[in-house]
Amino acid sequence: MENTTLRAIDAIQEAQKIAFAPFVFQATVSLRKLGVLSLIFDRRKKGGIAIDAISKELSVSTYGISVLLEIAESSDIVSKDDTGHYQLTTTGYFLNYHETVNVNINFTNDVCYKGLFHLNESIKTGKPEGLKELGNWNTVYEGLSQLTPEIQKSWFEFDHHYSDAIFDEALKLAFRNNPKTIFDIGANTGKFAISCCHYSQNVSVKIIDLPGQINIALANIKKEGFDKRISGYEIDWLKDNPQIPTGADAIWMCQFLDCFSEEEILKVLTTCVKAMDDKTELMIMETFTDRQKFDNAKFILEATSLYFTVLANGNSKMYSAEVFFKLIDKAGLKLKEDISVGEYHTLLVCKKK
């Protein structure tokens, strides 16, 4: 048995935390939404604040505040002194104010929480059984443009959060060889394509995605005034024999291939190879599980894999770099560069064999 150095009483405590983890999570969501954590933090220099005062200021019953703060204290989110005044712990502070934690909480609560109930069924069937909690689609990508505004906001904020921080570095890498035509595969809202046009006056971009995403992206592109330099190409990668146009100097994929199974990734890469010439660069930007410096980053990626299992498509995950190396070679590509980007990402630059 592993982890034998942990005392039984401590192991039971950890097991009980897992058993009641959904209770702690939803209590945290409620404490954030009601403004309790913010109010407690605001009163930190006055020695904290008592339940009665919180209840009065937020117009919430003392009963409601008490049940939330009791579990929060047991979970080390708040602390209480001898006078009954509450303060945020460091964990509580990060739960309320840390940007990445905020994005992850909203994504978990708004997008994933109800669907995760169906995880066991998804493991058995290989289908996103929890997706029915959001809508009637085969994959979440088909329904992104139809999600409610709140859920859509949380989905895109999660997706963009882990790529926005590397945009500047990504653009420099994408334009090292001064490409005149870039294919942006998996364009989502068109954010990267728009950034390309801001970065270079000489580039044209073709965004390649599902029809719903193309329509959203082109609307954003038109607002930015780049509709003459950015065009759309609709595709469904899950259909038989997908094809993309030729003529790209660079093909860009950022956090895209992890949305597919290994077999489907191979199909995407093989399709790209058919459209490439000897000079075309295929650039794959991903967050690989075996390339993370910190345990919490690896943990986030592994949790995200369960989102893919139960909600996104039922058969994809966050992969290790080793898996991608094998698929790249099998697709008829050769790896030219392997570049670490930012805190989480890796850029793989490939050429046709």
N, C-alpha and C positions, 0 to 999 in steps of 0.2 A: 504494500500500500504506500502510495507516495505521500509526501508532506507529513512524515511521521513525527517531525519535531513539534508540530502544532498540538497543544494540549487538547484533550477531548472536549473540555468545557468551551474552549475558544473555537474549536471546529463546529460545535453545535451552534454557537452564536453566529458564525458565518453562514451556516446552513439555514438558520432561521431568518437571517437578513435576505437570503435569496427567496425563501418561501413567501415572505411578505413584501418583496421588492415592488410589486405593482402598487401596494398601498402607500409606500414611501414616495414613489414617483408621483402618483396622483395628488398626494398631499402637498408635494413640492410645487406642482403645477398650480394648485389652488392658492397656496401662499404667495406665489408670484402674481397671479392674476388679480387677487384681492388687494395686492399692494402691501401685504403684511411684512414681507422681507424688506421692502424699501423703507417702510415706516420705521422698523426696528433699526435699520442702518442709519437713518436720518437722526435718530435719538441717541446715537452711540456716545456723543460727548456729554449727554445729560444723564449718563448712568443707565441707559437702556429705557425700556418702557414696559409697563405691566399690562396684563390682559384686559383689565377694565378700560384702560386708556385706549388701547388698540381698538377694542369693540366700539367705543364712543366715536373715535375719529373716523373709522371706516364704516360705521353703521352696520356692523355684523354682530350677531349675538355672541355673548361671552362663551356660550357652549360651543359654537362653531369655531371660534378662535382657539379655545382650549384644546379641543380634540386634535386640531392641526398642529399646535405647538408642542403638545405632549409627544406625538410621534416624531416631530422634528427635533426635539431635544434628545430623544433616545437614539436618533440617527445622526447626531452630531452636526445638525444644521444650525441649531440655535443653542445657546447656553442660558441658564437661569441662575441668578444670584440668590442670596438668602432673603432678599426683600421682595422676590418675585418679579424682578425686572429682567427682561430678555435682551440679549445681544446676539448678533450674528457671529457664528464661528467663521474661520477661514473658508471652510467648505460652503457654508451658507452664503458667504460673500460671492464666491465664484459661481454658485448656482444662480445667483441673481444678476451678476454684473459681467461675467466673462463671456466674450462674444461667441467663441466656439461652443461653449456649453449651452448658451442661449439658443443658437442655431440647432444644436443637437436635440435639446428638449422640445422645441417646437416641431421639429421633424418627427420625432418619436411620437409625440402626443397627437398632432394633427393628421399626419400621414399614416403612421404605422400601427398605432396602439390597438385599434379595433381589429385590424387585419391579423396581427400577431397571434390572436386566439386560434387561428386556423393553421398554425405552423406545422403541427403534427400531421395534418391532412396533406399539406404541401410536400412534406418529406416523403410521404407514401406515394403520392401521385406524380410528383415532378411538375406540378402546375401551381400557379399563384392563387391558391384557394382563398386567400384573404382579400384579394382584389375586389371581390363582390361588395365589400364594405365601402368601397369608393365609387364603383360603377360597373357596368356590364361590358367589359372589354377583355380581350385575350391577354394583353400586356398593359402595364400602366402607361407606356409611351403612347399608345393609341388614344388614351383618355386625358393626357396632360392638358390639352387645350380646353377640356370640358370640366375640369375639377372646379370646385367652388373657389372663390377668390382667396379665402383663408388657407385652404389646403394647398392651392397652387403656389401661394406666396411662400409657405413653409418649405415646399418641395424645391422651388427654384433657389431660395436662399441657402438651403443645404447644399444643393448642387454647385452653386456659384461660390460659396464660401471657401471651398477647398481648391478652387482654381483662380479666383480673383487675386489672391496674394502673389501669384506667380505670373500674372499677366505681363508685366513689364519685361521680366526675364524671358518669358516665353516668346514675346514678340521679337526680341533681339535675336533669339535662336532661330525663329522661323524665317527671319529676313537676312540671315548671314550671307546667303548667296543671291540676294536681290531677286526673289521670284516675282514674276510678272502676273502669274495666275496661280491662285491657291484654291484647292478644294477643301472646304471645311465640312467634314463628315460628322454628323451629330451636332448640328449648329444650335439647337435649343432656341434661345431668344435672339440669336444673331449677335450676341455681345462680342465674340472674338472677331467675327467678320467686320463688324463696325470698327473695332480697335485696329484691325489691319489697315483699313482705309484711312484712319486718322494717322497711322504710323507712316504710311507711304502713299504718295499721290499717284504712283505709277502702277499700283497693283489692282487687279480685279479678282473678285472672290465668287466662287460658286458654292452655295450652301446646299448640302445634301442631307435630307431628313424626311421624316414622315410628313404627309400633307398638312396635318394640324399644326405641327411645329414650324413648317415652312411659312404658313400664313401668319403666325405670330411674329416670326423673325422678320419677314418682309415688311410688316407694318411698322416695326421698330426701326428698320433700315430706312424706310421712306421718311420717317420723322427726322432722321439724322441727315437726310439729303444724299444718301449714297445708293439710291435705287438704280442709278445708271451704271454703277460699278460692281454691284452685288446682284447676282441672280440666284434663283432657286431651282433645284432639281429634286423632284419627289421620288422616293424609293421606299420599298418595304423589304428589308434585308431577309425577312423570314420566308418570303415567297421563293419559288424555284427560279434559278438562273437570274439573279439580280445583275444589273449592269450599270456602270457609271461611264460618263463621257471620257474621252482622252484629252490630252492637251495641258495637263497640270504640270507646273514646275515643282509644286509641293502639294502633298496630300496631308492634311492635318487632322488628327483625332485626339481629343483631350477628354479623358474620363469617359470614353465611349465604348471601347471593346469589353470592359467589364460588365456591360449590359447584356452579354451573350454567353452561351455555353461555349466550351472549347471547340466543338464541331462547328458552331455558327461563326466563331471568331475566324476559324480557318476559311470558311466560305467568304467572309468579308475581305480578308487579306488576299485570297486568291482572286477575287473580283477586282481588287485594286491593282494587283500585279498585271492583269490583262489590260488595264488602262494606262499602265506606266510605260515610259521609254527608259533608255539607259541613264538619262539625266534626272529623271523624276526622283525626288526624295519623299519617302513616306515617314512621317513623324508621329510617333505614338507617345503621348503623355499620360502616365498612369501613376496611381498610388499603390505600390506593391507591398504586400504584407511582409515580405522578407527584406524590405529596404528601410524600415522605420527605425529611427534612433531611440524613440521612447515607447515604453510599454503601453501608455494610454493611447498612442496613435495606432498601434497594432490592434488594440482592443476595439477602437472605433471602427476600423476597417472590418474586423471579424463580425461585429454586430451588424454592420451594413450588409454583409453577405446574407444575413437572415432576412433583411428587407427584400433583397433580390429573390430569395427563395419563396417568400410568402406573398409578396405584393407585386414585384416588378415583372417577373417572367417565369419564375419557378425553377430555373436551371442555370443561372449565372451566379457570380460571386466576385469578391475581391481576390485577385490572383497573386501568386508569387511571380517574380521576374523569371524564374526558371521555366515556368509553364509557357510564358510568352516567347522565350528564346526558342523553344522547340516548335511552336506554332509558326513563328517567323520563318524558320528554316524550312519547315514542311510546305509553306505556301510559295516557296520559290524566291524568298528574299534573303539578303545577307545583311547582317547587322554591321553598320559602319561606325556608329558612335553610341555610347552609353553614358548619359550625362545626368548627374544629380542636380535637381532644380528645387530651390526653396527647402522647406522643412520636411515635406512629405513626398514629393514627386520625383519621377525619373522620366527622362526623355530618351526614347530609343529611335535613332535615325537609321532608316533602312533604305537600301537600293535593290533594284532587281538583279537577280543572279545572272 
